[in-house]
Amino acid sequence: MQYHFNGFGAGDPSLFPAVEGAGKKRSEVGVLIVGCGPAGLTLAAQLSAFPDIATHIVERKSGPLEIGQADGIACRSMEMFEAFGFAEKVLKEAYWVNKTTFWRPGPDSARIVRADRIQDVEDDLSEMPHTILSQARIHDFYLEVMGNSPGRLVPDYNLQLTELTRAGDEDIPVKAAFEGLNGREPETIRARYVAGVTAPAAQSVARWATGWKGRPRASYGVSWTSWR
Ligand SMILES: Cc1cc2nc3c(=O)[nH]c(=O)nc-3n(C[C@H](O)[C@H](O)[C@H](O)COP(=O)(O)OP(=O)(O)OC[C@H]3O[C@@H](n4cnc5c(N)ncnc54)[C@H](O)[C@@H]3O)c2cc1C
């Protein structure tokens, strides 16, 4: 049973009341996030809960991801989605990997035979299952959280970060230059913090921030650099 401490309020509780200026584009922001991959969207969704932090997220692609590759979702990621409030949607749409089957060549090598079938997630590892769902759907859920947040945060597409410089202002010290793609004009955004979330974007941020010209180490996964 759930109790409504201040009485029941009609409407969708996941849609927060918009703050003044919600959804409006600003040329000066608190946190500028570069890249709408899983890492950038996770950070953006988290920050969108705090309307006092002016957050902006840019992406060089022209719109939301349509086909991704990170479709396998570990139990820990599911737990994180629970914290963002959309694990139930993933549970409903996803394939649950409850068992894993191993195959090997049969005795006559003419066909494969089932060698083993094991439980996929060990007991007591998590209350969440290991699942598979299109990465694009996960991005949709993050975008929904951001769009329903008090600041109505939406990604700014068709902008590719090309340069970071120091603006000489202690309060908003970073100037980020963007090339406009698909007919967009180039743009400059001033920021207090920049988070280049993703291997390529973080490396770009790190290179531009430090003047490092070296070849980035091959790595992927979540790596992010903030520069202030
Ligand atoms: C074949 C393959 C299969 C995988 N399978 C899985 C899986 O099953 N499960 C799993 O969890 N992970 C999987 N991964 C790993 C997963 O895809 C990555 O860990 C994840 O995408 C990293 O997220 P990210 O946000 O750091 O970077 P990315 O997903 O690379 O996102 C970076 C974003 O930044 C944008 N960007 C980059 N540079 C700029 C710039 N200069 N200006 C503006 N925008 C920029 C890019 O367009 C992109 O949208 C797989 C990876 C591959 C290659």
The ligand as a MOL file (V3000), in Angstrom:
LIG
                    3D

  0  0  0     0  0            999 V3000
M  V30 BEGIN CTAB
M  V30 COUNTS 53 58 0 0 0
M  V30 BEGIN ATOM
M  V30 1 C 29.8670 -4.3130 -31.5430 0
M  V30 2 C 29.6280 -3.7890 -30.1640 0
M  V30 3 C 28.7520 -4.4610 -29.3270 0
M  V30 4 C 28.5180 -3.9900 -28.0170 0
M  V30 5 N 27.6230 -4.6520 -27.2320 0
M  V30 6 C 27.3420 -4.1850 -26.0080 0
M  V30 7 C 26.3540 -4.7870 -25.1880 0
M  V30 8 O 25.7140 -5.7670 -25.5830 0
M  V30 9 N 26.1070 -4.2550 -23.9570 0
M  V30 10 C 26.7980 -3.1640 -23.5090 0
M  V30 11 O 26.5190 -2.7070 -22.3930 0
M  V30 12 N 27.7370 -2.5560 -24.2670 0
M  V30 13 C 28.0160 -3.0440 -25.5000 0
M  V30 14 N 28.9480 -2.4070 -26.2730 0
M  V30 15 C 29.6610 -1.2700 -25.7050 0
M  V30 16 C 28.8240 -0.0060 -25.7530 0
M  V30 17 O 28.3740 0.2430 -27.0790 0
M  V30 18 C 29.6890 1.1450 -25.2720 0
M  V30 19 O 30.2280 0.8250 -24.0050 0
M  V30 20 C 28.8560 2.4020 -25.1400 0
M  V30 21 O 28.2300 2.7480 -26.3610 0
M  V30 22 C 29.7620 3.5390 -24.7120 0
M  V30 23 O 28.9300 4.6210 -24.4730 0
M  V30 24 P 29.4710 6.0960 -24.5400 0
M  V30 25 O 28.3410 7.0110 -24.2300 0
M  V30 26 O 30.6960 6.1800 -23.7120 0
M  V30 27 O 29.9790 6.3130 -26.0550 0
M  V30 28 P 29.2150 6.2050 -27.4660 0
M  V30 29 O 28.1260 5.1860 -27.4320 0
M  V30 30 O 30.3140 6.0610 -28.4620 0
M  V30 31 O 28.5090 7.6040 -27.6390 0
M  V30 32 C 29.2590 8.7540 -27.9390 0
M  V30 33 C 28.3740 9.7770 -28.5790 0
M  V30 34 O 29.1240 10.9960 -28.6960 0
M  V30 35 C 28.9400 11.5210 -29.9920 0
M  V30 36 N 30.1550 12.2950 -30.2760 0
M  V30 37 C 31.4190 11.8440 -30.3610 0
M  V30 38 N 32.2810 12.8520 -30.6240 0
M  V30 39 C 31.5210 13.9840 -30.6910 0
M  V30 40 C 31.8410 15.3610 -30.9550 0
M  V30 41 N 33.0770 15.7710 -31.2030 0
M  V30 42 N 30.8180 16.2570 -30.9560 0
M  V30 43 C 29.5310 15.8530 -30.7170 0
M  V30 44 N 29.1870 14.5540 -30.4810 0
M  V30 45 C 30.1810 13.6350 -30.4780 0
M  V30 46 C 28.7560 10.2870 -30.8840 0
M  V30 47 O 28.0470 10.5950 -32.0670 0
M  V30 48 C 27.9580 9.3520 -29.9720 0
M  V30 49 O 26.5630 9.5030 -30.0950 0
M  V30 50 C 29.2010 -2.8480 -27.5700 0
M  V30 51 C 30.0900 -2.1760 -28.4150 0
M  V30 52 C 30.2920 -2.6210 -29.6800 0
M  V30 53 C 31.2300 -1.8730 -30.5800 0
M  V30 END ATOM
M  V30 BEGIN BOND
M  V30 1 1 1 2
M  V30 2 1 2 3
M  V30 3 2 2 52
M  V30 4 2 3 4
M  V30 5 1 4 5
M  V30 6 1 4 50
M  V30 7 2 5 6
M  V30 8 1 6 7
M  V30 9 1 6 13
M  V30 10 2 7 8
M  V30 11 1 7 9
M  V30 12 1 9 10
M  V30 13 2 10 11
M  V30 14 1 10 12
M  V30 15 2 12 13
M  V30 16 1 13 14
M  V30 17 1 14 15
M  V30 18 1 14 50
M  V30 19 1 15 16
M  V30 20 1 16 17
M  V30 21 1 16 18
M  V30 22 1 18 19
M  V30 23 1 18 20
M  V30 24 1 20 21
M  V30 25 1 20 22
M  V30 26 1 22 23
M  V30 27 1 23 24
M  V30 28 2 24 25
M  V30 29 1 24 26
M  V30 30 1 24 27
M  V30 31 1 27 28
M  V30 32 2 28 29
M  V30 33 1 28 30
M  V30 34 1 28 31
M  V30 35 1 31 32
M  V30 36 1 32 33
M  V30 37 1 33 34
M  V30 38 1 33 48
M  V30 39 1 34 35
M  V30 40 1 35 36
M  V30 41 1 35 46
M  V30 42 1 36 37
M  V30 43 1 36 45
M  V30 44 2 37 38
M  V30 45 1 38 39
M  V30 46 1 39 40
M  V30 47 2 39 45
M  V30 48 1 40 41
M  V30 49 2 40 42
M  V30 50 1 42 43
M  V30 51 2 43 44
M  V30 52 1 44 45
M  V30 53 1 46 47
M  V30 54 1 46 48
M  V30 55 1 48 49
M  V30 56 2 50 51
M  V30 57 1 51 52
M  V30 58 1 52 53
M  V30 END BOND
M  V30 END CTAB
M  END
